[in-house]
Amino acid sequence: MENKHTDVLIIGTGLSGLFAAINIDPKYHVTLLAKTKVSNSNSNLAQGGIACEYNENKELHESHIQDTMRAGAYFNDEVAVKYLVDNAFDAVKYLVNLGVDFDVSKAGDFLFTKEGGHSTNRILHSGGDATGHNVIKDLLSIVRKRENIEIIDNTMALDLIKQDNRITGCIVLRNQASYYHIYAKKTIIATGGVGSVYGSTTNDLNATGDGIGMAYRAGCVFQNMEFVQFHPTALYSEFVTSRQRFLISEAVRGEGAYLRNVEKERFMIKYDKERMELAPRDIVSQAIYREMYDTWTDHVYLDTKHLDPKYLEKRFPTIFNRCKKEGYILGLDLIPVAPAEHFLCGGIKTDLSAKTTISNLYAVGESSYTGIHGANRLASNSLLECLVFSKAAAKDINNSIESIDQVSQTAIKGIPNYNYNYKPIRKKIGDYMDEHVSIVRNEQGLALTLNVLTDIENNLTKYPNLTKYYYETLNMASTARLIAKAALERKESKGCHLRIN
């Protein structure tokens, strides 16, 4: 297939990729790449909502800033947090003006809920617990009507093209067959999370750290990779064989659910007397880990028995139906839950315009490190981060793209193609990450894992293979190694990173 040229190349079709595309001036051609289906993304799975003080109230804005800082163990970049909160109202208002629907009361006012670490009800939601799905569906319908935006699905970005220390596009593989270059004046990485490097995750299984791997090979700077957030309440089942776990939103605890150990005792009072079940995720996940350790089990319970089943079914239709399918009724039964990998708080270092350390390359969403999350992300700040920083990236691109000449082509490098099976390597990565780079970490386990991952990455690099599965596995190995290395280097416990020696 012939090489392609575009003005702006966006790798990823989650919330940050789609919102960036919509905010690019329509006079520029935008190409959106989806590795599989356009709708497959972590954004599509997001249940809770979007944290936003939908007002001009300075006190409430300051409260959102302080909640974010406190949840992040004050390891956040306060300037970035202030930028996020100050721009939240405008970004979400633009989303609403585009026609995206959020849940409203009978009087027509937005309904706001509360999640862990928040001091007020400030989380907008849609379809009860289907916020991500509904927002993505609405944005996709808008994107498809824009004549300047082209979507290419089933196409994996393999590597960034770098010329004279600037990024000029990427090398792609379409439908496991067509191998070509897409040249762009500006490139945005919006590839999402890294969940597949762990044995169990709430992420879409397409989240194999592709943006992290590509940016690493291109020479980008990374920051805070050790801070991996585990969601406290993924639905537990001993019979599940998939890496992917079903998430039970923190908003269920926001509506009053309790956590109990297998002895049926509430336990959060021992770990955070003030906020109990609504403590930030790092505290709750570590508390559950401790309770599972102390009671020799692999799960705890989410208790909604004191809440009205009819209300829960209306408020959380997706969760209610999935639990029912598994044999549990919200409001009547104890729901078994356990922590699972959920979100990378670190990533590719960017500034407030989402620019990376390499010219003409931007990173938005979970693959980026903006400084907002610090050592632990505040619930529902992730979708907000996607909106605010995608808008900032688009604004910077609109203001600077005219100064860039059309990029020159480079020769396509031949890569052999083998039908290799990478499943055993992926399993090994997940097993080591689960055992040694999970909620609790120690020096010996981290050092061992780093050695194993370095060997895996070196061996994969030695034997390139022109398949999607090879590049995914290479990205997983690189991402896992960056996490393990950062975790080994940070001796003190902070936020999501708990070191016991």
Secondary structure, DSSP 8 states (H G I E B T S, - for coil): ---EEEEEEEE--SHHHHHHHHHS-TTS-EEEE-SS-TT-SHHHH--S-EE---S--HHHHHHHHHHHHHHTTT-S-HHHHHHHHHHHHHHHHHHHHTT----B-TTS-B-EE--TT-SS--EE-STTT-HHHHHHHHHHHHHHH-TTEEEE-SEEEEEEEEETTEEEEEEEEETTTEEEEEEEEEEEE-----GGGSSSBSS-TT-S-HHHHHHHHHT--EE-TT-EEEEEEEE--TT--SSB--B--THHHHTT-EEE-TTS-B-GGGT-TTTGGGS-HHHHHHHHHHHHHHTT-S-EEEE-TTS-HHHHHHH-HHHHHHHHHTT--TTTSEEEEEEEEEEES-EEE--TT-B-SSBTEEE-GGGEE-SSSTTS--TTHHHHHHHHHHHHHHHHHHHHGGGS------------------HHHHHHHHHHHHHHSSSEE-HHHHHHHHHHHHHHHHHHHHS--SSHHHHHHHHHHHHHHHHHHHHHH--S-BTTBEE--
